[in-house]
Amino acid sequence: MIRIREARKADIPSVLELERAAFSPPWSERALLDQIGREDGFFAVAVREDEAAGGGTVLGFVITRRAADETELYQIAVREVCRRQGIAGLLMEAMLEDSRRHDAASVYLEVRAGNSAAIGLYEKFGFTVAGRRKNYYSNPVEDALVMSLLLKKFD
């Protein structure tokens, strides 16, 4: 069984390994360490239930930041060998629950325009394309889609 819990310092080597495999350019160890325990953020990892107490290998992770009434999804990744098992969905659910708990009105993110798997995941959770940023990414150069999800309706 997969469990989502807050990230700890002991998770950083596993998260960093996954970060380097999933993103170009990857975040640094220092940048990841700085996300742990932030009052304005959410940094959670997915681990197997039997590994939850002792740390274990991180199967996936999610990082967000909140400002005013918005949440920005910074990073979400799942180990390649663990994909298509619902782990990204569990991380998304935990992130959205954290956003609601902190009274966020919306969540937004940027995603590579060619990352159809990620776009499909976000659409499954109700995100829609709000805009496009030309040549936003490097290594390789690619446009970003800005996607958003409204959590609250305004009168």
C-alpha positions in Angstrom: 0.0 0.0 0.0 1.2 3.5 -0.9 1.3 6.2 1.8 1.6 10.0 1.3 3.5 11.8 4.1 5.4 15.0 4.6 8.9 15.0 3.2 11.8 14.8 5.7 15.5 15.5 5.4 16.2 11.8 5.2 14.1 11.6 2.0 16.3 14.2 0.1 18.8 11.7 -1.4 15.9 9.7 -3.0 14.0 12.8 -4.0 17.2 14.2 -5.6 17.7 11.0 -7.5 14.2 11.2 -8.8 14.4 14.9 -9.5 17.5 14.4 -11.7 15.8 11.6 -13.6 12.6 13.6 -14.2 13.5 17.2 -14.8 15.9 19.3 -16.9 17.3 21.2 -15.2 16.8 19.5 -11.9 16.5 21.4 -8.6 19.6 21.3 -6.3 19.8 19.4 -3.0 19.8 22.8 -1.2 16.6 23.9 -3.1 14.9 20.7 -2.0 16.0 21.0 1.6 14.7 24.5 1.7 11.2 23.2 0.9 10.9 21.0 4.0 8.6 22.3 6.6 7.8 25.6 4.9 4.7 27.3 6.3 3.7 28.5 2.8 4.3 25.2 1.0 3.6 21.5 0.8 6.3 18.9 0.2 5.1 15.4 0.4 6.5 12.0 -0.7 4.9 8.7 -1.6 6.4 5.6 0.0 5.3 2.0 0.5 3.4 1.6 3.7 6.0 -0.9 5.1 8.7 1.7 4.5 6.8 4.7 5.9 8.2 4.5 9.4 11.8 4.0 8.4 11.9 6.3 5.4 12.4 3.9 2.5 12.6 4.7 -1.1 10.6 7.7 -2.3 8.3 6.5 -5.1 7.2 10.0 -6.0 6.9 13.5 -4.6 5.0 16.8 -4.9 6.1 20.4 -4.0 3.8 23.4 -4.0 3.9 27.0 -2.7 1.0 29.1 -1.5 0.7 32.9 -1.9 -2.4 34.8 -0.9 -5.3 32.5 -2.1 -3.4 30.6 -4.8 -1.3 27.4 -4.8 1.4 26.9 -7.4 2.3 23.3 -8.2 6.1 23.5 -8.6 7.1 19.8 -9.0 5.4 16.4 -9.2 7.2 13.3 -10.2 7.0 9.5 -9.9 9.8 7.0 -10.5 9.6 5.6 -14.0 9.3 2.0 -12.8 6.3 3.1 -10.5 4.3 5.0 -13.1 0.8 4.0 -14.1 0.1 2.7 -10.6 -1.9 5.7 -9.3 0.9 7.3 -7.3 0.7 10.6 -9.2 -3.0 10.7 -8.5 -2.5 10.1 -4.8 0.0 13.0 -4.8 -2.4 15.2 -6.6 -5.2 14.4 -4.2 -2.9 15.2 -1.2 -1.8 18.5 -2.8 -5.4 19.5 -3.6 -6.5 18.6 0.0 -3.6 20.8 1.4 -4.7 23.7 -0.9 -8.3 23.5 0.3 -7.2 23.2 3.9 -5.3 26.4 3.4 -8.3 28.1 1.8 -6.8 28.4 -1.7 -9.1 29.6 -4.4 -7.1 28.2 -7.2 -4.1 26.1 -8.2 -1.9 26.7 -11.2 1.1 25.2 -12.8 3.3 25.2 -15.9 3.9 22.0 -17.9 6.0 21.3 -21.0 3.6 21.6 -24.0 4.8 18.1 -25.2 4.3 16.3 -21.9 1.1 14.6 -22.8 1.2 12.2 -19.8 1.4 15.1 -17.3 -1.2 17.2 -19.2 -3.6 14.2 -19.1 -3.1 13.8 -15.4 -3.9 17.5 -14.8 -6.9 17.4 -17.0 -8.2 14.3 -15.1 -8.2 16.5 -12.0 -10.1 19.3 -13.8 -7.2 21.6 -14.8 -7.6 23.6 -18.0 -5.2 25.5 -20.2 -5.1 29.1 -19.2 -2.2 30.3 -21.4 1.1 29.5 -23.1 4.6 30.7 -22.4 6.8 30.6 -25.6 10.2 29.0 -25.2 9.8 28.8 -21.4 11.8 25.6 -20.9 15.4 24.9 -21.9 17.2 21.5 -22.4 15.3 21.2 -24.8 13.6 24.5 -25.5 9.9 24.1 -25.4 6.8 26.1 -24.7 5.0 25.8 -21.3 1.3 25.5 -21.0 -0.1 27.3 -18.0 -2.9 25.3 -16.5 -5.3 26.2 -13.7 -8.0 24.8 -11.5 -10.6 26.8 -9.7 -11.2 25.5 -6.2 -13.7 28.2 -5.2 -16.5 29.9 -7.0 -16.6 33.7 -6.6 -19.9 35.6 -6.3 
